[in-house]
Amino acid sequence: MPVYAWKGKTTSGEIQTGELTFNSRDEAVAYLRKKRVITTSIREKPRSRGLSFKMPGRGVKTRDLVIFTRQFATMVNAGLPLVQCLDILSKQSESPIFRSVIGSVMHDVEAGSTLAESLGRRPTVYDNLFVNMVDAGEAGGILDEILSRLATYLEKAEALKRKVKSALTYPAVILSVAVGATVFMLLFIIPTFARIFADFGGELPAPTRIVMDLSNLVKGYWWAMGGAVVALITGVKRYYKTAAGRLQIDRLLLRFPILGEVLRKASIARFTRTLGTMISSGVPILTALDITARTAGNKVIELAIIATKGSIGEGETIAAPLKQSGVFPPMVVQMIAVGEETGALDKMLDKIATFYDEEVNVAVETLTSVIEPVMMVVMGVLVGGMVIAMYLPMFKLINVVAGGSAH
């Protein structure tokens, strides 16, 4: 996301400068206008090329951010001044990087910046969702409540992320073990048998010849196969970084049996929880939809949310474009429509998110229960097939020896 360096004047004539992270220059200008800053200059900072160094705050863990937010909410609720809260949080943070970030936020607040403005200058730690919710909390005088909601949101979002990651990690690990075992046998075990069979003479069984040919192929061209795999992975990654590539791959992932359901339900849970949290915190609906779209995690879902944003801008409902997208289940669309009609959209979105959190749990368990026996069969066929192919000549030799002894 581009970073814009800006300079402007406040309504009192004070000159201010800073940096903002937004999708476009217009969004950055609109944000400053909302803050009653008259922009005199704004330009996109050039992106660094060549070696890239870790930006301050890049190494902050979600767990540290959750603890910070929860403790911050408690202290604000107790009536402590913001600067004192930040000073205490800075001193007790276990992460040196995060300690430095909190300290710099404290200095900005001491210098007269609002908390949201100072957080917004550190986009590697505090994303747009965090900044906008804090901004709404400051404006409404309910900062402690907003921070508490943020902490809850971050905890649930991280739990959902771990579930999806575990669903994707398990089959990847099993497949890697199967491929690794197969390659090991082809490179080291099969050649040993091949040297033994060379002394037998006669024709080897067809399965044995196939396995030995495959072993020779892997031994002779392992470098080409490895290069092809690396090239394929690199090509897919680069294609995924393009808009068309990400849309096509995300659409394909959603169509995968079982795995597609895990990803779809996780995206719906993330969308509804993010949007519900922001609306209940007083963030404007269009801003909330814009941020929610960027955190959807799937391009298909993101485009559906962007279409919803356009619909809202024209005075229509959220539910209609969600229904037209074909991505969201009828139950979700219907509950959102009821929430809009009754004026309780945030509560309805929270109920949907809670329901789909549980659905993700069930889907992950289903995926694991299906993949485990399938992968065991695959491993059995690969490894067992090679073992049998290697022992077939042994059986033939035993029969020949037994026949010779009988005579």
Secondary structure, DSSP 8 states (H G I E B T S, - for coil): --EEEEEEEETT--EEEEEEE-SSHHHHHHHHHHTTEEEEEEEE-----SS----TTTT--HHHHHHHHHHHHHHHHTT--HHHHHHHHHHH-S-HHHHHHHHHHHHHHHTT--HHHHHHT-TTTS-HHHHHHHHHHHHHT-HHHHHHHHHHHHHHHHHHHHHHHHHHHHHHHHHHHHHHHHHHIIIIIHHHHHHHHHTT-S---HHHHHHHHHHHHHHHHHHHHHHHHHHHHHHHHHHHHSHHHHHHHHHHHHTSTTHHHHHHHHHHHHHHHHHHHHHHTT--HHHHHHHHHHTSSSHHHHHHHHHHHHHHHTT--SHHHHHHHS-S-HHHHHHHHHHHHHT-HHHHHHHHHHHHHHHHHHHHHHHHHHHHHHHHHHHIIIIIHHHHHHHHHHHHHHHHHHHHHH-
